[in-house]
Every structure is written in structure tokens, then in C-alpha cells.
Amino acid sequence: MATTDTLRMVIGVPRENRAGETRVALSPTALPQLTKAGFEIIVESGAGDAAGYPDAAFTDRGARIGTRDDAFGADVLVQVNVMDGDASCSDLGKLRQGQVVVGSVAPFARPELVNAVGATGATLFALELVPRTTRAQSMDILSSQAAVAGYKAVIIAADKLPRMFPLLTTAAGTIAPAKVFVIGAGVAGLAAIANSRRLGALVEAYDVRPAAREEVESLGARFVELPLETGQEEGSGGYAKQLSEDTIRKQQELMAKTVAGSDVVITTAQVQGSTAPVIVTTEMVKQMAPGSVIVDLAAEQGGNCEPTVAGETIDVDGVQVIGVVNLPGTIPVHSSQLFGKNVANFVTLMVVDGAVDVGVDDDVIKESVVAKGGDVVNNRVREALGMEKLPEPEPPAPDPEPESEETPAAEEAAK
């Protein structure tokens, strides 16, 4: 049965406001799943233009085109960047009590945004918090967008490197393959490894999780062994955790030779809710040959490379350090398609008896909600805001021991 938290089945898709953002929260390919589930979809006119999806592409799949106010009037609002990540965003005034907002929030980096949305009475879901479980993979925006970013990082590196990636044997001589070193073998790192191999480079990769070796080697790369105790045998959900400063320093020392011998270094190490660890120091960059390239996928979180500046290319003794930002936005057709599928899978989890129920008993929904009922309900966000933590839910009681089916007489006979 649906609860009192239920809403009508109307989804609004506004145009993104963030500077340089080209993606749209729902691509036309995601609409049939939602309309089949009973949703009506209202798309702000022009919302998909930058992603290569004109209004007609949405209407052909059953959506209605409207104004921004029409989109914000829906009961469920989906965005790539919720409220543009700005607590003073004018769109906040369009939110209302009980409305559902779903998208990328960066809740730990911008807790004030969560507080501001929560104050409107809207229920806010941060898709970054979708649990790292097999069941939730189809809703994981971090993974889908990281795959795009890892692919594009290699294209950028190949474009900037003053040499080719593949081994070539020609009448004019043999050209040695480029050497690529990927730091971090999560989704973005594995995508970078795969694309570097496709282009013919010799690829090495490192991850603090020894379990990543098999995935790295399955893609044809060499796993770099560092004699380093990291305690990362089992990271949460397969993701690495923050290392101590002493461990990072030892990691830098051991990795310096591999970095110096690489033509391209792609760094991908990020820890959710924390500044990215600095893995490649300025001194390590200076040991690389002039013309080498570093692409830092963690630039927006501070960078894995010490000289990195988000959105800029820094020259360090002839080595280009590229602080890339929003790489998925540079491939908007497919990144929007993947993001939209994640959103559709997530939203349909809340459909109960033909209505949206934000109180549905589902771990994916429960772990992703950060504001509800006029309050911030995620304790990590509350802590960042200086608010008192909410009581943690009681763990389920263990099942009672089954009673003996033997009768007293049978028990007596068994003695």
C-alpha cells in the first residue's frame, strides 16, 4: 500500500544552469521506461539542445515540452546538477513542500545546499550516495559518468602528447609505443586503461587495493607493485578509503620512478567527501621528460597532482598538467543517456500502487535521501553543518530461536 508520502506521477526536466554544462538529466532513450511505469514527463524547452537532443526527440517519446516553471511544477524534479550546486540559486524559490528532487548534489562538499533545499520542505535525493551494491549498479551515476571521464582523459592526453600512442614499424624506422601510467583502477581508471590499450600504448596501472590487480591485467596492462601496507584489502564497496599522510608519502617515493618513465600519467584517485589525495608531487613532475602529459581527473576535488589547477593547463618544466573538469559534459549524448538511465532506474524504485512513495522500504532509497520533511536527515551532512546527529536506526532484532516441536511427553521419553 502507498503511504501518506505519495505523489502524483509527474516528472519535470529543467534545462541545466551550471556554466559549461551540456548534459540533460533525462535523455529521450530513458523516457519509455518511465512512461511505461505511468509517469507523465514535462521537459523545459531547449533542455536537451546542448546534449544533441532537440525538443522533438522528447515529444517523439511521449514527453510534453513546457516552460521552466512548468518543469518545476512537477512533483518529481530531476537534474544533473541540483539547483546548480548553489544555495542562493533562484530556482530554490520554485521548490515546494513535499516535492521530490533527484540528481547530483555533492552533499558533503556543499552541505549548505542540502540545508537550503531541505528548508523548502522538498525531499532531496543525492544520487552520489546510491550504495555500492550489485543491485544498485544500474543507478550509480558516479560509475557511469566516471567511465565517460576515463575514456575522454585518454583522448585529451593523446591529443596533447607530441608523439603517437601505438608501436609502428615503417620503412622509415620503428616508432616505440607511448608509455601510459594510470593511477587508480576504479571505473575511471579501468576505462582509461582500456582506451589507452586500444590506441596501442604500453600501459601500467596502480591501485591501493591489491584486488584490483586482476582487473588491470585482464585489460592488458601491467599492475605496478609497491611494497606498501595500505590496509585497503577490502575497501567499502570496492572503493578505496583515505590513506594516512605517512602512507601517501611512502607511496609517492615508491611511485616516483614509474612516473618519471611515463609519457602520460592519468590520475583518478578520489575519496568521497574529502579532498583528493596528492599523489604526484611537483618534484615528481619535474623528473618526467619534456612534452609529457598529466591528466588529473581529480582536479575538481583539489587534484592528485600537486601543480594541478582545476580548469587550467599548467606547464611544469615542459610537462603539461591538465586539470580537467566535467569531462562527461564534453560527450553529452552518451553521458546524458547513461545518466538518464540511472535516474529512471532510481525513480521507478519509488513507484508504489501507481504513485511515487518516498517512504518506500528500500535500502537504495533510504541511503540516498539527504533532506526530508523540512530537515537534513543525513548525519554526515548534519555534522558538516554543525547540527546535532539524528539517532541511528535500530538494527533489526534477531529472529527468535524456534521452539521445540516435541511434546513434553516426547521430551520425557527422550531422556
Summary of the structure (lengths in Angstrom):
residues: 415
radius of gyration: 24.8
end to end distance: 50.5
largest distance: 97.8
contacts: 1373
relative contact order: 0.15
helix: 37%
strand: 19%
